[in-house]
Each structure stands twice: as C-alpha cells, then as structure tokens.
Amino acid sequence: MKLNDHFKTLLTDTVNLNQDRLDQLDERVTSIYDELADDDVLGPYVQDKIPQGSWAQRTIIKPVGTLEFDADFLLLLAENPEWSEHPKTYIEQVNAALARSSVYKDMPRKRKCRCVRVTYANSCHIDIVPFLHLADGRKVIVNHDEDDWEPTNPEGFTSWMRDKDEIADNNLRKVIRLLKYLRDHKGTFTGTRSVILTTLTGDRVDSFNTILDSGYYGSVPTALLHIVQDLDEWLQANPARPPVMDPSGSGASFDHRWDDDTYQIFRDQIQGYAADIAAAYHEPDKDASVELWQAIFGDGFRAPAPKQSSGRFGPVAPVPARPGRAG
C-alpha cells in the first residue's frame, strides 16, 4: 500500500533536517562569509556566497545519532593573477584568513583538496569552496592536491535538479532524502557520495514516463517505487562501474568519488531495496504493508499522531482505564 500519511510522518519526524538547524546553518555561513569579506588580504576579492551540494539541492537530512551534518558553500572570488599561477593559493588564502580571524582562529579547521572545513562542536561542519569565473570564461573550483582548476557549473546543476524535480511532481528530492536515510542510518552503500547518488537518481527521472502514466511520480511512495526500480534496471544493465558525468554540462566527471567495490555494493543494495519496496507497495493488507515498510525504514515509518480534540477549556485528556480492565 502507498500509505502516504506514513511517509509524510517519516520524512517530517525522522528524515528531514529540522528547520532550526537549517536556520542555524544559514547564520553560520553568513558569519563565515562576513568574516572572510572583512579580511584585509582576502576580503578585496570576496564577491558572493553560493550554497552547494545537499544544502543547495534541499536534500540534506538529519545526521546519524550525534554525528555532524555537513554543508558546502561556494565562495565566489575575483581572480588574482598572481595567485592563479598556482591555483591552490586560493584555498591557502582562505585558510590563512580564517587563521587571522579572532572568531575562527581557534576553531577546528582543515585544509582539504577542494575546500577549507570549519567544524562546530557536536553539530556540523561547513566546507568553504573557492569558486572563480576566470577571464577566459571558465567557471572553476580548485584542486589543491593537483594545484589545478576543475570545471564546475553550480547554477546548471541547480537548474537540472529543479527540472527533474518538477518532472517527478516535486517528489525527487524526497526520494533522494529517503535513499540517503537508508545509506546513512541503515549503513548500506555508505561509500556512495551524495553527489553520485543525486546524479544517478535524478538521471532516472524521465518526462516520457509521465506520458505513458500521468501518475508515475504522483506520490512519494509511487515515485520511490518507480525511481528505485528504474535505477535498479539501469545498474543491472551496467555490471562494470560506468562513468558519472556532471549533469550541468560542465564536462566534469564524478568518477573519482567512488571505486569499483563501492559501485558493486551500491548496485547490489539497490537491487535488494527495489524488491523490498515493490513488496511493501503492492501488499494489499495495511498491517502487513506497514510491517514491510518498517522493515525498510524502521519504526519512524508510522501513522501521524492522532489529533487531540479540544473542548471549551482546552485539549481533552484521555480517560485512564480502570484497574483490572484492558485499556
């Protein structure tokens, strides 16, 4: 059975990142950006901040237990010809600016290949990714390890995601969050990075399916059923790891973000989930269907809490059962 109300409860109470955390994330990114913009050395080149990844695509989910959640933002910088002789200098300059900051100098931070990471205790980490529009028209981020540019097109990726989500009746993002929940909270296909999962899942959404069946993506469980089935069919047709290209058309490849072993685990797990989801979806008995869905998603898959009726003086409390009788 579809059990749309159960899926709404699962997403709202278990999967989606709380709005207060999203608001806090926005405040922290703004604070970092303002501090970098005020830096004497880096500040003159700081032009804008652009959300990236799961945060930008609205597919971010709650972290597991006390683990951190993460968010990326692109730091748009004007080009400095001297720094551009060695592109890794941009990442080093961001790190140096944070080291000069009275606010961030003592916070844990780490220079990584494509970003500088700032970590907040028991909360989240934020990756600051230098992003430039070069004089020759290229849009690039920096690969520090190779001291070189990498092509990117964040606006194109966001547009691609928006178009795919519209085709899927605005259910693609929800399906991606559910799959990320299975990956993170159930420990399956953990090596598959979010950008890979998002790209492969979004690529399976096709407007032709809605011509054949107008309700193909018509609800969260129906979209989940069909997208995972289509993903499984594509994966089974590719026994060896296929290339995964940036759908924005930047020309960048995401192939470096996983390996052959990770691909095979993902391929096998999606095949299993496709069968389990089909069984739960097509089960006609409600109680049996709930059990099958819970075997996939856990106890967070449940009916909405019943609304308490309100009397003249407020909510009516339930009457306790008498001793010795069933409640």
Buried (B, 14 or more C-beta within 10 A) or exposed (E): BBBEEBBBBBBEBBBBBEEEBBEBBBEBBEEBBEBBBEBEEBEEBBBEBBBBBBBBBBBBBBBEEEEBBBBBBBBBBEBBEEBBEEBBBBBBBBBBBBEEBEEBEEEEBEBBBBBBBBBBEEBBBBBBBBBBBEEEEBBBBBBBEEEEBBBBBBEBBBBBBBBBBEBBBEBBBBBBBBBBBBBBBBEBBEBBBBBBBBBBBBBBBBEEBBEEEEEBBBBBBBBBBBBBBBBBEBBEEEEEBEEBBBBBEBEBEBEEBBEEEBBBBBBBBBBEBBEBBBBBBEBEEEEEBBEBBBEBBBEBBBEEEEEEEEEEEEEEEEEEEEEEEEE
